[in-house]
Amino acid sequence: MKPMYEPSDLAAMDPLVLMKNLDHVRMASRRLSYVLQQQVHLYTPPANELRDRIDGYVEAERQIEAEMARRQIRV
């Protein structure tokens, strides 16, 4: 899976932008999880696509959290 953010892009982001992006990826993954739970049969190709998208957002969340930890930014 291709990372959502390049490490150099994350390193160049303002702390406020990092926090906003973290909020965005968290909300997006939770919204997709809700759709997966409520509206899609769990064993169909659309469900697999949603899982892949959720995984991408979760990985982006990890990337941003790692960059924030590297800079010692507290939320």
C-alpha positions as CSV (number, residue, x, y, z in Angstrom):
1,M,0.0,0.0,0.0
2,K,1.3,3.4,-0.9
3,P,1.6,5.8,2.0
4,M,-0.8,8.7,2.0
5,Y,1.9,11.2,3.0
6,E,5.6,11.4,2.0
7,P,7.9,11.7,5.0
8,S,9.4,14.8,3.6
9,D,5.9,16.4,3.3
10,L,5.1,15.6,6.9
11,A,8.4,17.0,8.1
12,A,7.6,20.3,6.3
13,M,4.1,20.7,7.7
14,D,3.2,23.3,10.2
15,P,2.2,21.7,13.6
16,L,-1.4,23.0,13.2
17,V,-1.7,21.5,9.8
18,L,-0.4,18.2,11.2
19,M,-3.1,18.2,13.8
20,K,-5.8,19.1,11.3
21,N,-4.7,16.3,9.0
22,L,-4.7,13.9,12.0
23,D,-8.3,14.9,12.8
24,H,-9.2,14.4,9.1
25,V,-7.8,10.9,8.8
26,R,-9.3,9.8,12.1
27,M,-12.8,11.1,11.1
28,A,-12.5,9.5,7.6
29,S,-11.5,6.1,8.9
30,R,-14.3,6.1,11.5
31,R,-16.9,7.2,8.9
32,L,-15.8,4.4,6.6
33,S,-15.8,1.9,9.4
34,Y,-19.4,3.0,10.2
35,V,-20.4,2.5,6.5
36,L,-18.7,-0.9,6.5
37,Q,-20.6,-2.0,9.6
38,Q,-24.0,-0.6,8.7
39,Q,-24.4,-0.6,5.0
40,V,-22.1,-3.2,3.2
41,H,-22.3,-6.9,3.4
42,L,-19.0,-8.0,5.0
43,Y,-18.0,-10.5,2.4
44,T,-18.3,-8.6,-0.9
45,P,-15.8,-6.7,-3.0
46,P,-17.1,-3.3,-1.9
47,A,-16.4,-4.4,1.7
48,N,-12.9,-5.3,0.8
49,E,-12.4,-1.9,-0.9
50,L,-13.7,-0.1,2.2
51,R,-11.3,-2.2,4.3
52,D,-8.4,-1.1,2.1
53,R,-9.4,2.5,2.3
54,I,-9.7,2.3,6.1
55,D,-6.3,0.7,6.3
56,G,-4.9,3.6,4.2
57,Y,-6.3,6.1,6.7
58,V,-5.1,4.2,9.7
59,E,-1.6,4.1,8.2
60,A,-1.8,7.8,7.5
61,E,-2.8,8.3,11.2
62,R,0.3,6.4,12.3
63,Q,2.5,8.4,10.0
64,I,1.2,11.7,11.4
65,E,1.4,10.5,15.0
66,A,5.0,9.4,14.4
67,E,5.9,12.8,13.0
68,M,4.3,14.6,15.9
69,A,6.1,12.3,18.3
70,R,9.4,13.1,16.5
71,R,8.7,16.8,17.0
72,Q,7.4,16.3,20.5
73,I,4.1,17.9,19.6
74,R,1.4,17.1,22.2
75,V,-2.3,17.2,21.3
